[in-house]
Amino acid sequence: MNTQGTSDAVICIVFPVTLSRDIRTWYGSLKKQSISSFPELSKEFRNSFAASRRRHIHMVHLNFIKQNDFETTRDYMKRFNEAARQA
């Protein structure tokens, strides 16, 4: 969203529309006038969502994923593909 030249009042009105449903629900649950600055909003956001964020792994990690002795090829490929999606 390009906000250059847009007034703060308009940005504040449009901002919630740019959020995903879960984040918009969180944003809507904030008590009125409980946040006084953007850094404070950022901190509250990180506290609420950082722990639930999926961590990405490095591509090198994929080299170390091996099939376990009693793991079917299908289960191994499922586990490998899941790791590859996170890389």
C-alpha positions in Angstrom: 0.0 0.0 0.0 1.5 3.3 -1.1 0.7 6.0 1.5 3.0 8.7 0.3 1.2 12.0 0.5 -1.8 10.5 2.3 -2.9 12.1 5.6 -2.5 10.2 8.9 -6.2 10.3 9.4 -6.9 8.5 6.1 -4.2 6.0 6.8 -5.7 5.2 10.2 -9.1 4.6 8.6 -7.8 2.4 5.7 -5.2 0.5 7.8 -7.5 -2.2 9.2 -8.8 -3.1 5.7 -5.2 -4.1 4.7 -5.0 -6.7 7.5 -5.7 -10.4 7.3 -8.8 -11.7 9.1 -7.0 -13.0 12.2 -4.9 -9.9 12.6 -7.9 -7.7 11.9 -9.8 -9.5 14.7 -6.8 -9.0 17.1 -6.6 -5.3 16.0 -10.3 -4.8 16.6 -10.0 -6.3 20.1 -7.6 -3.7 21.3 -9.1 -1.3 23.8 -9.7 2.2 22.5 -6.8 4.5 23.2 -4.7 1.7 24.7 -2.0 2.2 22.0 -0.4 5.6 21.8 2.3 5.1 19.2 3.3 2.9 16.3 6.2 1.3 18.2 3.8 0.4 20.9 1.4 -1.2 18.4 4.4 -3.1 16.9 5.4 -4.4 20.2 1.9 -5.6 21.0 1.6 -7.2 17.6 4.9 -9.1 18.0 3.9 -10.3 21.5 0.7 -11.6 20.1 1.8 -13.2 16.9 5.6 -13.9 16.9 5.3 -17.1 18.9 2.8 -18.6 16.5 4.8 -17.7 13.5 6.1 -20.7 11.6 9.9 -20.7 11.6 11.8 -21.1 8.4 14.7 -23.5 8.1 17.8 -23.1 6.0 18.0 -25.1 2.7 21.2 -26.8 4.0 19.0 -28.6 6.6 17.4 -30.6 3.9 20.7 -32.4 3.2 20.5 -33.9 6.7 17.0 -35.3 6.5 17.3 -39.0 6.2 14.8 -41.8 6.1 14.4 -43.5 9.4 14.8 -47.3 9.6 11.1 -48.1 10.1 9.7 -45.1 8.2 7.9 -45.8 4.9 9.1 -44.0 1.8 5.7 -42.2 1.7 6.1 -40.9 5.3 9.7 -39.9 4.6 8.7 -38.0 1.5 5.9 -36.3 3.4 8.3 -35.2 6.2 10.9 -34.1 3.6 8.4 -32.1 1.6 7.1 -30.4 4.7 10.6 -29.4 5.6 11.2 -28.2 2.0 8.1 -26.0 2.2 9.5 -24.3 5.3 12.9 -23.7 3.7 
